[in-house]
Each structure stands twice: as C-alpha cells, then as structure tokens.
Amino acid sequence: MTTKTVSLDEEAYRLLKAHKREGESFSDVVKRIVDEQSWTEVAGVLSKSEARELESLVRAGRDGSTERRN
C-alpha cells in the first residue's frame, strides 16, 4: 500500500495521539475518527415518535441481553 506524508502542527499531533488506541496506527486513528458520526450531525433526523420508538427498542434489547447473561 502506498503512503502519503502529512504535516501536523504540535497541537494537532498531540490531539491525534490522544485518540490513538493500543495497537492502532495513526492511519487507523484518522480513519476511525473520520468515520464516526457526531450525534449533533444526526440530531433532528428522527421525529419525536420515531425517537421514542427507537429508544424503546434499544431498551428492550438491553433488557433482553441482561436476561441472557443471568
């Protein structure tokens, strides 16, 4: 795989390094961070009733997984 050199100032490097997980390369960190969607980016996508329904489904799933563990 080919690589590219990217220059970062000290602050950007420090911030990127702070997000780095054990065993991750800096390329992995950049890909993970860029791929993550912020909740603020998707806020307002669901109607209130859709949001309530989704919340109920998530809770039911969590309750079911708790029961399976016990």
N, C-alpha and C positions, 0 to 999 in steps of 0.2 A: 504494500500500500504506500502511496506517495504521501509526503507530509509537507506542510507549509509552516514557515516561521512567522509568528505573530509577536509584535512588541506590546508589552503591557507596562504601564507605569507601576510604581511600587504599591500604591493603594489597590489597583486592580488585581495585581498578583496576590496580595495579601487576602483580598476578598475571595478570589478564586480558590486559593489554597485552603481557606477556612471551610469551603464547601466540599473539599476532597475527602472521600471516604477511604478507609483502608483497602489497599489493592487496586484503587482506581487510578487511571492515568488522568492527566489534565484534559485530554481529548474526551475521555469518558465523562468527566465533570461537566464540560461545556455541553455535550450532547444531552446529558440528563437535565441540566438546568434549562436549556433552551426548549426541551420537550415538555417541561412542566407547565401546566396552565394555572394561572393565579385565579383564586375564587373571584377576585374583582373583575377579571376578564369575562367571567360567565354569569356574573350577578344580573338578575333580571331576565334570564333566558326562560326560566320556568314561570308559569302563572302560580299564584298562591295555592290553588287547589292541586296543581301538579307537584309543587314543592312539598305539600303536606302528604300527598300520596307516596312520593319518593322517600320521605322521612319515615313513614310507616313501614314501607318495605325494608328499609335499612334496619330499623329497629327489630322487625320480625326476623330478619336474617341473623342479626346479632344474638337475639334470644335463642334462636334455633341452634346456633353454634355453641352457645353456653350450655344448652341442654345436652348436646352431643358429647361435650367434654366431661360432664358429670356422670 
